[in-house]
Amino acid sequence: MTRAIYQGPWRIDVDVRDGVVTPASIMSLAAAIASALSSARAPAPASIGLILTDDAEITDLNVEHMGHIGPTDVLSFPLLPPASFAAGADAPDVPRPPRSRINLGDIVVSVERAIEQAEAGRGGQTGDVRWSPADELRLLATHGALHICGWDHATPEDEHAMRELERRLLGPAGTDR
């Protein structure tokens, strides 16, 4: 069942798959996503989906959409081009009914993978942080939202900028320990 959470101009539609138990509150994940969307200057008002799933489903998505075998922690499926998020950009001219929201895309997070990474000390931006599974889930939700907004880590410069923004958004939990 999907639950709509409103955070400012954002509607975050959260779908927790059957059998998935999240160690982070849905509200904290929605707040992390809303903060990332605001910082990335996402066009507003807008909606975004967050799907909390397990390794089996994300493995299937990873193979189908990325061509990679095995599970991953987070996948993002943006619906707008990165230029839609540039400073000063106008909201894209997307046909929609009055007073409706632009759909930015979906973030899919494997809760199973987040828990395993956090507990094994393979969490955080550097992949060597031992912190709570809730902190890892907030990082992955933030990371996924930034990908929706066109942020990437393909070059060292882009990775540095993305990691710095994640640290700022996550506060003390986002610092490597």
N, C-alpha and C positions, 0 to 999 in steps of 0.2 A: 504494500500500500504506500502511496506517495503522500508525503506531508509537505504542504507549502508553508514556508517560513518567510516572513517579510522583515527585511533589514534595510531601512531607508528606501532608496529607489529600487532595491533589488528584491526579487522573489526567488528564493532558493527552493527548488522542488527536490526533496530528499526521499530517496527510495532505498529502504534497507531490505535487502533480499531475505527471503525466508531462511531461518537458521543462522543468520549472521547476528552476532552480538557485538555492539560497538563499545569499546572502553571509553570513548569520548562522548560527551553529550551532543545531541543533534544541534542544539543551540550554539555550542562553542564552534562546531564545524561551520555552521551557517555564518556566524560572525567572522570567522577567519576568511571565508570566501568573500563576504561583503567588503571586508577591509581590503582584500587584494583587488577586487573590482574597482573600488574607489581609487586606490593608488594607481592603478593602470589606466585610469580615465576611461572606463568602459562607458559606452553610450547608455543613457538612462532615460526612462525606466526600462529595466530589462529583467529577463528571467534566465536562470541557469539551472541545470540539473546536476544533482550529486547522487550517484548510485554507489551504495556500499555493498560490496559483494565478497565472494570468496576466490581462492586461487583457481578453481575449476573454470568459473565463468570468465575471469580476466585472462586466463591462458587462452581460451577460445578466441576472445577479442584480440589478444596480442598476435596470435597467428593470422587471423583473418585481416586485420587492419594494418599491422606493422610488419608482418612476415617473420616474426621472431617466435621461436619455439620456447615454451615455458611461461611461467607466470611473471608478471611485473607488478610493481606496487601501485602505479597510477597511470591512467591513460586519459587524454583529453581529446575531445571531438569538437573543435571550434566550428561555428557556423558563419562567422564574419571574417573578412580579411584583416590581417594585422594593421593595415592603414586605418581601420575604423577606430583604433585606440590611440592614435597619435595625439599629442598635445594640441588642443584647439580644433580637433577634428569634429565635424558635425556628425550627428547621429546618421547612420546610413539610411538612405531612402528606400526602406523596405515596405512594400505594401502591407498594410495591416489596418484593422478596424480602429476607430478613434479610441483613445485612452487605453490602448493595449500596450503590451511590452514586447520589445525585441527579444528573441530567443538567442542567447549567446552561444549555447552548445551544452555539452554534457561532460562531466568529470566522472570517471569510474575509478574507485579505489578498492583494492583488495584489503579488507580488514585483517584477514588471515596473514597476509604478507607483512602488513604494518606491525602487527603484534610480534611476529617472528623476528623481524629486523630490529625492533626496539629491544626485545629481550636478549637477542644475540649480540648486541652492541654494534649492529650494522645500520644504525639509523642516522638521522640528521642529514644535513647537506653534504657532509664529507663521507658518509657511509661507515663511520667508525664511532658513532655516538651511542652510548647506552643511556636511554631515557625512557620515559613512560610510553606505553603504546598510545595513550591519549595525545601526547606531544607529537608522536610520529604521525598520527592521523591528521592532526591540525597542519603539520608541515605538508603532508601529501595533498590535502585539500587546497592549501594555499598555492602550492606548486602547480597543481592542476588548473586552478583559476588563472594563474599567470600565463600558463600555456594557452588557455582559451583566449587571452588578451594579446597574444602575439609574442610574448616573451619566450626566449629560447636559451639554450646553453650549448649551442653548437661550436662557438668559438670561445677561447679563454676570456675575452673581454665581456661577451654576452653572459657567460657563466658567472663571472665575478659580479656583474650588475644584478643578475637575477638572485644570486645567493645573498647579496647585501640587502636587497629589498625584502627577501624572505626573513632575514634576521631582524630587520626593523619591524616588519609586520607581526612577527611572532613574539617580540619582546624577549624577556629573559629566557623563555623556553627555546627560543631560536638561536641561542648562542651555543657554539660547540663546546662541549665539556671535556 
